[in-house]
């Protein structure tokens, strides 16, 4: 069977499964989800063994420390997958809920309700826990799912999906509700994203190269989880002790993720006081600093930031710093160089706060908090399917509601149009 035929067959099966999923009650979906969580718990040792195999192959292939960190399934991350699924069980099911309703002068009763999207494809790199998160969210919203992970995590992904499928099947999981593309050949990605006859939506999760490749190849609608060039701006009105803790957290707490800070902007009036204190803290963490001319004057010896640095998603212990004249210059920098992901301001001046919150064009904008909170779990959405940097349909952390569309139900009493 050719690659096209293999992927097309998965698509056909997925569409059939989506129709079966639409028949399940919320209670039944929750029973199956709880079984999936238990399946991962019971299969934890097999999952760890598969992950160790992937990590060994990854180290041999020269994967970066950041990539290996994303790939690794620690005990706490496996527990996190289980907890994430059970959190989804506890969340309200959006399917069938009424968004709005109205009655027309002719008596027609129109209701707008949430419904599943249908068959969704998730293409992701490195992080095998995405398989569990995606499966839980798609299943709760009655969407069938085709997963295509990276070759670096193939054994881990198989172990996770097998655990969920086997445990879910015992409680009535419709066949082919969750499918994993078993091949690591790149041609499978092309076939999946061009399967417009069956696929309703593609969500790529990974590096910039993956997102661009999927977007360019796709014949199916794509919601992009684009790169995270995230900023923090320290205003002249900021509480500098607070600003220091926020900046260190945003950069260092987990640098290899999309909501970590990559560029720091500091108001010129506080730069001389703030930057040396920050450098002391970041030196202790092993962070490499790159700065504009103003920053280099205050912190002699650090590397010069190039134009490319302002666009860069390092995903590593590297930080670009720029001194700015005011909030307007900070906003202009973010809107030019940022990726519309997550950006923060530390400030006490209410006018400055309002300017930043209103004018920064990003999916998530923070006041006096770290960008590291851009996450479905932290937002109370349960596990997340991704963080959309698009503006249509979904933006920011994508939870259950973002995995639904809507339809209109129109009830009449024999009305005909004149």
Buried (B, 14 or more C-beta within 10 A) or exposed (E): EEBBEBBBBBBBBBBBBBEBBBEBEBEEBBBBBBBBBBBBBEBBEBBBEBBBBBBEBBEEEEBEEBBBBBBBBEEEBBEBBBBBBBBBBEBEBBBBEEEEEEEEEEEEEBBEBBBBBBBBBBBBBBBBBBBBBBBBBBBBBBBBBBBBBBBBBBBBBBBBBBBBBBBBBEBEBBEBBBBBBEEBEEEBBBBBBBBEEBBBBBBBBBBEEBBBBBBEBBEBBBBBBBBBBBBBBBBBBBBBEBBBBBBBBBBBBBBBBBBBBBBBBBBBBBBBEBBEBBBEBBEEEEBBBBBBEBBBEBBEEBEEBEEEBBBBBBBBBBBBBBBBEBBEBBBEBBBEBBBBBBBBBBBEBEEBBEBBEEBBEBBBBBEBBBBBBBBBBEBEBBBBBBBBBBEEEBBBBBBBBBBBBEEEEEEEEEEEEE
